[in-house]
Amino acid sequence: MTKETGFLKNYSSIIWLLAGIISGTILGLTLGKDVEVLKPIGDIFLNLLFTAVIPLIFFAISSSIANIDRTKKMGKVMFIMLLVFVGTVLISAMLTVFAVWMFPLPQNIQTTAKVIEEAHETQSFGNQVTSLLTANEFNELLSRKSMLAFIIFSLLIGFATSRSGLAGEPFKKFLVAGDEVMKQLLIIIMKLAPIGLGAYFAYQVGVFGPQLFGTYGHSMAIYYGLGLFYFIVFFSLYAFLAAGVPGVKIYWQNNIVPSFTAISTCSSVATIPANLAAAKGMKIPEHIANLAIPLGAPLHKDGSSISSIIKIAAVFAIMGKDFTDPYTILMALGITIIVSTVEGGIPNGGYIGEILVMTVYNFPIEMLPVVMIIGTLVDPMATLLNACGDTVSAMMISRISEGKNWLKQSLHLPA
């Protein structure tokens, strides 16, 4: 009974979302274009989400940076950890780009071209970068269209607060309190997600047509196939690079409990205790494990990296646009790094990354439910990759920080 109750608790949000999506599908197939009457329900949900996202990002990022102990964030281990985290996220993202190129998603040009008119002004590369990274008025920062610029602004506010010392303590407390309040607000809004996304999915099926299922099915097949391959092959490769064949053996011997914990809880944070115990069994130095695993839970997400690329490719396919353009791919890789860090530590934070994708590529609002639904469907595998990637990353950090014989020395074997 306890296990069943725990399962329902951990997966309740996904179950309710799937129930809403299935109900919306039935309504869309049954009513056809008449289902447009339900679109305002979806719009209300999305508008609530949009209005909450900007202050949520500000408080979450600013408070996190402001509360970093400046004496602890320095040092070789922190620098190596950052390189390893970003490196594995980029590897998983580039592998996904290759997979999408090898198995392209079906394009729905005729369906979407009649429904969606994309307002996109051609700009030079320099102007596009400037508009993405900055805003020329403070009030423009508060628009979701300037989300990337607002993220940078929030980071700067956090660093400024940290540098302010005792004088900035009241403002730091304000940031922490605001962060908690906005997290609770997002939790409340997401209670409406099954109804809001269900209504929007009904609208998509009724107006765009059932061929959307081809895009969803193809995306899921790529994600779970690639995710399983990455989990087995690349995690073994990382462990081999960290400590050779003994590293591969000791990693998989101790990774069973964290794997089942991640799948059963759908939470990287909930997997931290299992990962710390596994790190001890893997003979990872304690000072590295205690730093890399707690920070890796919110900041290192290989599964989210794969998900981000597939979501972007799916929207490009639905809109009949070319995803293989070099500028598009470079932008997708940059977004993926941000998405894989921003969403960490924020309840339902994946939706923030998805809104960022809509903003950067100037996609219409109708495409947001597409990426949100894909994100929900791949969540179990994404959590598995996110959580279990932290321990193998800690092994690689040990290799770089402690030398190539770190594991043999821990096991008292000859070098």
C-alpha positions as CSV (number, residue, x, y, z in Angstrom):
1,M,0.0,0.0,0.0
2,T,2.8,2.4,0.9
3,K,4.6,1.7,-2.4
4,E,1.4,2.2,-4.4
5,T,0.6,5.4,-2.6
6,G,4.2,6.7,-3.2
7,F,3.9,5.8,-6.9
8,L,0.6,7.7,-7.3
9,K,2.0,10.7,-5.4
10,N,5.2,10.9,-7.6
11,Y,3.3,10.4,-10.9
12,S,0.0,12.1,-10.1
13,S,0.8,15.2,-12.1
14,I,1.8,13.1,-15.1
15,I,-1.3,10.9,-14.8
16,W,-3.6,14.0,-14.6
17,L,-1.9,15.6,-17.5
18,L,-2.2,12.5,-19.6
19,A,-5.9,12.3,-18.6
20,G,-6.4,15.9,-19.8
21,I,-4.5,15.2,-23.1
22,I,-6.6,12.0,-23.8
23,S,-9.8,13.8,-23.0
24,G,-8.7,16.7,-25.3
25,T,-7.9,14.2,-28.1
26,I,-11.3,12.6,-27.9
27,L,-13.0,16.0,-28.0
28,G,-10.8,17.2,-30.9
29,L,-11.5,14.1,-33.0
30,T,-15.2,14.2,-32.2
31,L,-15.9,17.9,-32.6
32,G,-13.4,18.8,-35.3
33,K,-13.0,22.6,-35.8
34,D,-16.0,23.3,-33.6
35,V,-13.6,22.5,-30.7
36,E,-12.2,26.1,-31.1
37,V,-14.7,27.1,-28.5
38,L,-12.4,25.5,-25.9
39,K,-9.4,27.5,-26.9
40,P,-10.0,30.3,-24.5
41,I,-9.7,27.9,-21.6
42,G,-6.2,27.0,-22.8
43,D,-5.4,30.6,-23.3
44,I,-6.3,31.5,-19.7
45,F,-4.0,28.8,-18.4
46,L,-1.1,29.9,-20.6
47,N,-1.7,33.6,-19.7
48,L,-1.5,32.7,-16.0
49,L,1.8,30.8,-16.7
50,F,3.2,33.7,-18.7
51,T,2.5,36.3,-16.1
52,A,4.0,34.2,-13.3
53,V,7.1,33.2,-15.2
54,I,9.0,36.5,-15.2
55,P,8.9,37.2,-11.5
56,L,9.6,33.5,-10.8
57,I,12.8,33.6,-12.9
58,F,13.9,36.8,-11.2
59,F,13.6,35.6,-7.7
60,A,14.8,32.0,-8.4
61,I,18.0,33.1,-10.2
62,S,18.8,36.2,-8.1
63,S,18.3,34.5,-4.8
64,S,20.4,31.4,-5.8
65,I,23.4,33.6,-6.9
66,A,23.1,35.9,-3.9
67,N,23.3,33.0,-1.5
68,I,26.4,31.4,-2.9
69,D,29.2,31.4,-0.4
70,R,31.9,33.2,-2.2
71,T,34.6,31.3,-0.3
72,K,33.3,28.0,-1.5
73,K,32.5,28.7,-5.1
74,M,36.2,29.2,-5.9
75,G,38.8,26.4,-6.4
76,K,39.8,23.8,-8.9
77,V,37.0,21.3,-8.1
78,M,34.3,23.9,-8.8
79,F,35.9,24.9,-12.1
80,I,36.3,21.2,-13.2
81,M,32.8,20.5,-12.2
82,L,31.5,23.3,-14.4
83,L,33.5,22.0,-17.4
84,V,32.3,18.5,-16.9
85,F,28.6,19.5,-16.5
86,V,28.6,21.7,-19.6
87,G,30.6,19.2,-21.6
88,T,28.2,16.3,-21.0
89,V,25.2,18.5,-21.7
90,L,26.7,19.6,-25.0
91,I,27.6,16.1,-26.0
92,S,24.1,14.8,-25.3
93,A,22.6,17.8,-27.2
94,M,24.9,17.3,-30.3
95,L,24.1,13.6,-30.2
96,T,20.4,14.4,-30.3
97,V,20.9,16.9,-33.3
98,F,22.6,14.0,-35.1
99,A,19.7,11.6,-34.3
100,V,17.1,14.1,-35.5
101,W,19.1,14.6,-38.7
102,M,19.3,10.8,-39.2
103,F,15.6,10.2,-38.4
104,P,13.9,13.5,-39.4
105,L,10.5,14.3,-37.8
106,P,7.5,14.4,-40.3
107,Q,6.7,17.9,-41.4
108,N,3.1,19.2,-41.5
109,I,3.6,22.1,-43.9
110,Q,0.1,22.1,-45.4
111,T,-1.8,21.8,-42.1
112,T,0.1,24.5,-40.2
113,A,0.7,27.0,-42.9
114,K,-3.0,27.7,-43.2
115,V,-3.5,28.1,-39.4
116,I,-0.3,29.8,-38.2
117,E,1.1,33.1,-39.6
118,E,4.5,33.7,-38.1
119,A,5.4,37.4,-37.5
120,H,9.1,37.4,-38.1
121,E,11.2,40.3,-39.1
122,T,14.5,39.6,-40.9
123,Q,17.4,41.0,-38.8
124,S,21.1,40.9,-39.2
125,F,23.0,38.4,-37.0
126,G,24.3,41.2,-34.8
127,N,20.9,42.8,-34.2
128,Q,19.4,39.4,-33.4
129,V,22.1,38.7,-30.8
130,T,21.6,42.2,-29.3
131,S,17.9,41.8,-29.0
132,L,18.2,38.4,-27.5
133,L,20.8,39.4,-24.8
134,T,19.7,42.9,-23.9
135,A,16.7,45.3,-23.8
136,N,16.9,49.1,-24.3
137,E,14.2,49.9,-21.7
138,F,13.7,48.4,-18.2
139,N,10.0,47.8,-18.9
140,E,10.9,45.7,-21.9
141,L,12.8,43.3,-19.6
142,L,9.4,42.4,-18.0
143,S,8.1,40.9,-21.3
144,R,8.5,37.2,-22.0
145,K,9.8,38.3,-25.4
146,S,13.0,39.5,-23.6
147,M,13.3,36.4,-21.4
148,L,17.0,35.7,-22.2
149,A,17.9,39.3,-21.4
150,F,15.9,39.1,-18.2
151,I,17.8,36.0,-17.2
152,I,21.1,37.8,-17.6
153,F,19.7,40.8,-15.7
154,S,18.6,38.5,-12.8
155,L,22.1,36.9,-12.7
156,L,23.7,40.4,-12.4
157,I,21.3,41.3,-9.6
158,G,22.3,38.2,-7.8
159,F,26.0,38.9,-8.1
160,A,25.4,42.5,-7.1
161,T,23.5,41.4,-4.0
162,S,26.3,39.0,-3.1
163,R,28.9,41.7,-3.3
164,S,26.8,44.1,-1.2
165,G,27.7,42.3,2.1
166,L,25.8,43.3,5.2
167,A,24.2,46.3,3.5
168,G,22.5,43.9,1.1
169,E,21.2,41.4,3.6
170,P,17.7,42.8,3.8
171,F,17.5,42.7,0.0
172,K,18.8,39.1,0.0
173,K,16.1,38.1,2.4
174,F,13.5,39.7,0.1
175,L,14.9,37.7,-2.8
176,V,14.7,34.4,-0.8
177,A,11.1,35.1,0.4
178,G,10.1,36.1,-3.1
179,D,11.5,32.9,-4.5
180,E,9.5,30.8,-2.2
181,V,6.3,32.7,-2.8
182,M,6.7,32.5,-6.6
183,K,7.4,28.7,-6.4
184,Q,4.2,28.2,-4.5
185,L,2.3,30.4,-7.1
186,L,3.6,28.2,-9.9
187,I,2.5,25.1,-8.1
188,I,-1.0,26.5,-7.7
189,I,-1.2,27.5,-11.4
190,M,0.1,24.1,-12.5
191,K,-2.9,22.5,-10.8
192,L,-4.9,23.9,-13.8
193,A,-2.5,22.2,-16.3
194,P,-4.7,19.1,-17.0
195,I,-7.7,21.3,-17.9
196,G,-5.7,24.0,-19.7
197,L,-3.5,21.7,-21.7
198,G,-6.4,19.4,-22.4
199,A,-8.4,22.2,-23.9
200,Y,-5.4,23.3,-26.0
201,F,-4.7,19.8,-27.2
202,A,-8.4,19.4,-28.2
203,Y,-8.0,22.6,-30.2
204,Q,-4.7,21.4,-31.9
205,V,-6.2,18.0,-32.8
206,G,-9.5,19.6,-34.1
207,V,-7.8,22.3,-36.1
208,F,-4.4,21.0,-37.1
209,G,-5.5,17.4,-37.6
210,P,-4.7,13.9,-36.2
211,Q,-1.4,14.0,-38.1
212,L,0.1,15.7,-35.0
213,F,0.2,12.2,-33.4
214,G,2.9,11.3,-36.0
215,T,5.1,14.1,-34.7
216,Y,4.5,13.1,-31.0
217,G,5.1,9.4,-31.7
218,H,8.2,10.1,-33.7
219,S,9.6,12.4,-31.0
220,M,8.9,9.8,-28.3
221,A,10.6,7.0,-30.3
222,I,13.7,9.1,-30.9
223,Y,13.8,10.3,-27.2
224,Y,13.4,6.9,-25.6
225,G,15.7,5.1,-28.1
226,L,18.4,7.7,-27.9
227,G,18.0,8.0,-24.1
228,L,18.5,4.3,-23.5
229,F,21.5,4.3,-25.8
230,Y,23.0,7.3,-24.0
231,F,22.3,5.8,-20.6
232,I,24.1,2.5,-21.4
233,V,26.8,3.4,-23.9
234,F,27.8,7.0,-23.0
235,F,27.6,6.5,-19.2
236,S,29.8,3.4,-19.6
237,L,32.1,5.5,-21.8
238,Y,32.3,8.3,-19.2
239,A,33.0,5.8,-16.4
240,F,35.8,4.2,-18.6
241,L,37.4,7.6,-19.2
242,A,37.2,8.3,-15.5
243,A,38.8,5.0,-14.3
244,G,39.1,2.4,-17.1
245,V,37.4,-1.0,-16.9
246,P,37.3,-1.0,-13.1
247,G,35.5,2.3,-13.3
248,V,32.8,0.8,-15.6
249,K,32.3,-2.1,-13.3
250,I,32.1,-0.1,-10.1
251,Y,29.8,2.4,-11.6
252,W,27.1,-0.1,-12.7
253,Q,27.5,-2.1,-9.6
254,N,26.4,1.0,-7.6
255,N,24.0,2.6,-10.0
256,I,21.1,0.2,-9.7
257,V,19.4,1.9,-6.7
258,P,19.8,5.5,-8.0
259,S,18.3,4.3,-11.3
260,F,15.2,2.8,-9.8
261,T,14.9,5.8,-7.4
262,A,15.0,8.3,-10.3
263,I,12.4,6.4,-12.3
264,S,10.1,5.8,-9.3
265,T,10.2,9.4,-8.0
266,C,10.7,11.4,-11.3
267,S,12.9,13.8,-9.3
268,S,16.6,14.4,-9.4
269,V,16.5,16.0,-6.0
270,A,14.8,13.0,-4.5
271,T,17.6,10.8,-5.9
272,I,20.3,12.8,-4.1
273,P,20.5,10.5,-1.1
274,A,20.7,7.4,-3.3
275,N,23.4,9.1,-5.4
276,L,25.5,10.0,-2.4
277,A,25.4,6.5,-1.1
278,A,26.3,5.2,-4.6
279,A,29.2,7.7,-4.8
280,K,30.6,6.3,-1.6
281,G,30.4,2.8,-3.1
282,M,32.1,4.1,-6.3
283,K,35.0,5.4,-4.0
284,I,34.5,9.0,-5.2
285,P,36.3,11.3,-2.9
286,E,33.9,12.7,-0.3
287,H,34.7,16.4,-0.9
288,I,33.9,15.9,-4.6
289,A,30.7,13.8,-4.1
290,N,29.4,16.3,-1.5
291,L,29.8,19.1,-4.0
292,A,29.0,17.6,-7.4
293,I,25.9,15.6,-6.6
294,P,23.9,18.2,-4.6
295,L,24.8,20.8,-7.2
296,G,24.3,18.4,-10.1
297,A,20.7,17.7,-9.2
298,P,19.6,21.2,-10.2
299,L,22.4,22.2,-12.6
300,H,23.4,19.1,-14.6
301,K,20.7,17.6,-16.8
302,D,21.7,15.4,-19.8
303,G,18.1,14.2,-20.1
304,S,16.7,17.7,-20.3
305,S,19.4,18.5,-22.9
306,I,18.1,15.7,-25.2
307,S,14.5,16.7,-24.5
308,S,15.3,20.4,-25.4
309,I,16.6,19.6,-28.8
310,I,13.8,17.2,-29.6
311,K,11.2,19.8,-28.6
312,I,12.7,22.4,-30.8
313,A,13.0,20.0,-33.7
314,A,9.4,18.9,-33.2
315,V,8.1,22.5,-33.5
316,F,10.2,23.2,-36.5
317,A,8.8,20.0,-38.1
318,I,5.2,21.0,-37.3
319,M,5.7,24.4,-38.8
320,G,7.4,23.0,-41.9
321,K,10.7,24.7,-41.2
322,D,14.3,23.5,-41.6
323,F,15.9,22.6,-38.3
324,T,19.3,21.7,-39.9
325,D,20.4,25.3,-40.6
326,P,23.7,25.9,-38.8
327,Y,22.4,29.1,-37.0
328,T,19.3,27.3,-35.8
329,I,21.4,24.4,-34.4
330,L,23.9,26.7,-32.7
331,M,21.0,28.7,-31.1
332,A,19.4,25.4,-30.0
333,L,22.7,24.3,-28.3
334,G,22.9,27.6,-26.5
335,I,19.3,27.4,-25.4
336,T,19.8,23.8,-24.2
337,I,22.6,24.9,-21.9
338,I,20.4,27.5,-20.4
339,V,17.3,25.3,-20.2
340,S,19.4,22.5,-18.5
341,T,20.3,24.9,-15.7
342,V,17.4,27.4,-15.3
343,E,14.8,24.7,-14.8
344,G,16.7,23.1,-11.9
345,G,15.4,23.7,-8.4
346,I,12.1,25.3,-9.7
347,P,8.9,23.2,-9.4
348,N,7.7,22.5,-13.0
349,G,10.8,24.5,-14.1
350,G,10.8,22.7,-17.5
351,Y,8.0,24.9,-18.6
352,I,10.2,28.0,-18.1
353,G,12.7,26.5,-20.5
354,E,9.9,25.8,-23.0
355,I,8.7,29.4,-22.9
356,L,12.3,30.5,-23.5
357,V,12.4,28.3,-26.7
358,M,9.2,30.0,-27.9
359,T,10.7,33.4,-27.2
360,V,14.1,32.9,-28.9
361,Y,12.7,31.4,-32.1
362,N,9.6,33.7,-32.2
363,F,7.3,30.7,-32.4
364,P,3.5,31.4,-32.1
365,I,1.8,30.7,-28.8
366,E,0.0,27.7,-30.3
367,M,3.2,25.7,-30.3
368,L,3.8,26.0,-26.5
369,P,1.5,23.1,-25.6
370,V,3.4,20.9,-28.1
371,V,6.7,21.2,-26.3
372,M,5.0,21.0,-22.9
373,I,3.3,17.7,-23.8
374,I,6.5,16.2,-25.1
375,G,8.3,17.3,-21.9
376,T,5.6,15.5,-19.8
377,L,5.8,12.3,-21.9
378,V,9.6,11.9,-21.7
379,D,9.9,12.9,-18.0
380,P,10.7,9.4,-16.5
381,M,13.6,8.8,-18.9
382,A,14.8,12.4,-18.6
383,T,14.9,12.1,-14.8
384,L,16.9,8.8,-15.1
385,L,19.5,10.5,-17.3
386,N,19.6,13.7,-15.2
387,A,20.1,11.9,-11.9
388,C,22.4,9.1,-12.9
389,G,24.5,11.5,-14.9
390,D,25.6,13.2,-11.7
391,T,27.5,10.2,-10.2
392,V,29.4,9.4,-13.5
393,S,30.2,13.1,-13.8
394,A,31.6,13.0,-10.2
395,M,33.8,10.1,-11.3
396,M,35.2,12.2,-14.2
397,I,35.7,15.2,-11.9
398,S,37.7,12.8,-9.6
399,R,39.8,11.7,-12.6
400,I,40.7,15.3,-13.6
401,S,41.1,16.6,-10.1
402,E,42.8,13.6,-8.3
403,G,44.7,12.0,-11.2
404,K,44.2,8.9,-13.3
405,N,44.9,6.5,-10.5
406,W,42.3,7.9,-8.1
407,L,40.1,4.7,-8.1
408,K,43.0,2.3,-7.8
409,Q,44.4,4.3,-4.8
410,S,40.9,4.2,-3.2
411,L,40.8,0.4,-3.7
412,H,44.4,0.0,-2.7
413,L,45.4,-1.5,-6.0
414,P,48.8,-1.1,-7.7
415,A,48.8,1.9,-10.1
